Amino acid sequence: MNRHQSAATACLLLRYRPDADVLVGIVEVTGTGFGGPDGVSERRLSDTPDADTRLTWNLAASGPFANTPVLHSFEVIHALSRWQADRLAVLPRAVADICHRFTNEHREGPLSDTPTISALHSRVASEVQLPMTELLSTNEPRTSVRSGLQRDALHVARSLERLSGAIETAFSTRRLTEHEARTGSNEHNRVVAFCALARELASTLADHEALPAPGTSAATRQALRGGLPIGDRERAALLTALTDIDQPDRWALVAAALNHLAADKNCHLAPDAIAGARWPRLPPALAIPAIDRSAIVENDPNLTDSLRLGARQPQSL
């Protein structure tokens, strides 16, 4: 590291939507951050390491960071849940740590049956100064997609849809125990949350060119651990499948495991869910839809097209 590199700093602007767990970051560099006018970035590279992440990098033509990818902007879906999966490894380490502290500070509480309008649209922001050296790319470019992987992704997506439908249908006809009916159970919310996330995971895998979705899968696992009313053995098998789903080479096995669970009646209801009051039937399609990813990021002139969720053609670094 030379003297010019160590002296250069940048401002990291963060915006976070706690209700959707979506984090956006933009790096603002001072006029001398790239070493003066001769170091102004001439190229901007886009990268999509997975279906839940969009990154852009500046590549300066000259100056202390010449030909070195420097983070310009990023977007991470299910950012707080993603931390538990891989500690936001797609970002430079210092940036990931800052993002985790920021999202954890503003994390949402338990889901409410009737969330307020202000909660649904709340956003928080922050600014952090950090050295330019903490913004350098440390990840290898994504390798080419193995033949047949898109087909496997579609099989996994259909299996997730099938399993969600089975759980939803079984729960809509189950009977509560007397204790649940008397005290009021939040199993309804847990089932709705899990099935909505499983469907979001399915649609994401089906639509994103054989890319894993580690943020969405982490959020789905978190919902499963939150108390989905299924048997312990089935819960363990489902957790394994939702963990392996981050590894595309295991998608064929994951699809088979999910199909098996969807056909297993023990996966639909916990064994002690017997006589009592009846829950109202859930609608055929859950009332809480998967996140509309095309609408998550506002129209913002500071965000490049490559950062927006519709961009799916990354350039290799």
N, C-alpha and C positions, 0 to 999 in steps of 0.2 A: 504494500500500500504506500503510495507516494504522498507527499505533503498536501497536494491539491485535493486528492481523494479524501483524506482524513478531515479536511477543513470544510468540505461541501456539506450542506444540510438541505433538508426539504421539509415541507409541511404535509402531514398525512391527514386528510379530511375524511371523517367517518360518518356515515348515516346508517341508522339501524331501525328496523320495524320489529319491535318485540313480538307483536301478535303473529306475524308470519315468519319470524326468525330469519330475516333477510338482511344481510349486511353489504353495504356498498362503500368502497374506499376510492379516493382520488388523491393522487400525489401532485402537489404544486411545488415546482422547483423555481428557485430564484434565478435571476438573469445570469448569475455566475455559477449556478449549480452544475452545469455541464462544462464549465471552463470558459465562459464567455461566448460571444457571438459565433466563434468558429466551432463551438461544441454543441450548437443547437441540434436537437434530434432531427434526423432526416428520414428515419424510418420508424414506424410503429407496428409492432408485431402483435397479433392476436393469438391466444392459446386457450384451448378448452380441454384441460386435463381430465375432466369428468363432466357428467351431465348437470352437476350442481354448481359449477364454477366457471366464471369467465374472467380471463386475465388479459391485460394489454401491457406491453413493455415498450419503453423507448430505447432506441438504438442510435447512439450519437455517432456522427461521422468522424469526429475528432475530439481532442480534449482528454482529460484524465479518465473518462469512462468510455472511450472510443470502442465500438463494437462489443460492448458489454450490455446485455439486457438489463435495464433498470425499470423497476415497477412503475407503471403509470396509473393504472386503475384496476379494480377487481370487483367482483360481485360473488357472494357466496350465499347459497340458499341453505336453510337450516344450519346456520353458522354455529349456534351454541350447541346443538346436538352433535354437529360434526366434530367439535373439539374432543368429545368423548371417544370418537372413533379413531382419528389419526392426528389429533392436535393441530388441525389445519395445516398439514404438511405441504399443501400446494402453495402456501405463502412463505416468503422469507421468514426465518425464525423469529426475529424481533417484531415483525409486523403481526405475526400470528399471536404472539404473547400479548401485544397491545389490544388486538381485536378480542381476545378471550376475556381480558379484564373488563373491557368496555361492554361487551354483550352480557357478561355475567352480572355486571352491576345493574343492568336494565332488564334483566330477565323477567318474563311474565309469571304471574302466579298460576294456580290451577285454573283450568278452563271453566268458564261460567256458562250456565244455560242461556243466559241473556246478556251477552257482553255489550257494553255500552258502545255507542257510535264513536266516542272519543278514543276508547281503547282499541277499536278496530283500525283506526286511522292514525294512531299515535306514532310519532317518529322522534328519535333522539339523535343528536349530533355531537361531534367532538373534534378537536384539532390537536395534533401531537407533532412536535418537532423531533426529528431524528436524523442521524447522519445518513448521507446518501449510500454509504457502504452497507447499510442495513437493508437496502432496497434491491440489492443485486440478486439475479436469478441463480438459484443453486440446484434446480431440478433438471433432470434429463428430459429432452423432448419426448412426447408420447410416441410409442412404436406403432407400426401399422396394425390394422385390425385383422385378426385371423379370419380366414374364410369360414363362413357358416356361423359366425358369432351373432350377426343380426337375427338370424333364424332362432338361435338359442334365446336371445333377448325377448323375442316375441312369445316364445313358449313360456318363459318365466312370467311375462306380463299377463298372459292368459291364465296361468296357474294362480297368480295373485288375485286376479279378478274372481276366479272360481272360489278360492278360499274365502275371500271377503264376503261373497254372496252367501256361502254356506253358513258362516258365523252369524251374519246379519239375519238370515232367515230363521236359524235356530233360536237366536236370542229373542226375536220378535214374538215367538210363541211359547217361550219358557215361562215358568211360574216362579214367583219369588217365595222365599221362605217367610214365615211369619215375622221373624226378626227384621228382615229386609223391608217388608211391607210396613212395619211399625216405625222403624227408625228412618226410613228413606235411604235408598242405596244410590250410589252414583255409578253403578255398573253401566247404566244406559250411556252416560257420557263417555266412559272408557271404551265401550264397544264402538260407538260412533267415531271417536277419535282414531282408534286403531284402523277401522275399515277405511276411513277417509285417507289416512296416510298410506295404507297398503295400496289403495287405488291410485293415489298420486305417484307412488313408486312404480306401479305397473305402467301408467301412461308415460312416465319419464323414460323408463327403459325402452318402451316401444318406439318412442319418438326421437331418440338421440343417438342414432348411428352406432349402436353397440358400445356405448359408454356406460360405465357403472354410475350409480348415484349415491355416493357414500353419505352425503348429508341427509337425504331422504330416508335411506335405509337405517341410519342411526336414529332418526326421529321415530321411525316405525318400531325399532327395537325398544326404544324408550317407552313408547305407548304400550308395548307388550308387557314390559316389566311393571307397568303401572297397575296391573291387576286385571288383565283380560280373563273373563271367567271360563277358562278351559282347564283340562287336567294337567297335572304337573309333568307327566311324561310327554304329552303333546306340546306343552309350553317349551320344554327343553328342545324338542325336535324343531319347533318353529323358530326358536332363537338361533339354533345352528344354521338353519336355512337362510335366515335373514342376515346372518353374519357372512356366510359363504357367498351371498349375493353380490358382495363387493368384489368378488374375483370372477371375472368373465369366463375364465377357463373352467369354472365349476357350474356354469349356468345350466347345463343339461341335467346335472345331478340335482340342482336346486329345484328345477321345474318338476322333476319326478317326485321329490320329497314333498313339495307343496301340493301336488295332485293327490298324493297319498293322504295327506292331512285333510284335504278337502273332502275326501271320501270316508274319513274316519269319524264316526258319530261322536266318539269321545272327545274330539277336538272342538266340537260345537258348544258344549256346555260342561261346566264343572259338575262332577258327579253328585254334589249335594244340592244342586239346584232343583228342588222338588216342590211339593205342594205349597200353595200360598196365593197371594194376589197375582194377577197377570199384568205384565207390562203392556202398555199400548204398542200395537204393531208399528214397526218402523216402515217408512215408505220404501218402495222397491229400489229407488235410488236414494242414497243417504242425503239428508237435508244439508249436510256440510260437504260441499264439493271439494275435490282436490284443488290446490292453489292454481289459479290462472296465472301461469308464469309470464304470459305476455303482458300482463297489466301490473306486475310487481314494481317495476322501475318507472318512475314518473318521467315525462318528457323533460329532459334536462340537457341544455346545450353543452354542458360540461362533460357529458358522457358520450363517448364515441360509439358509433354503430356497432363496433365489435364487442362492446361491453353489454349491449342489450341482449335480452334473453333469446331473441330470435336468431342471433348469429350462431351458425353451426359449422362453419368452415374455418377452423383455426389454421394459421400458418405455423409450420414447425420452426422452433427456435434454433 
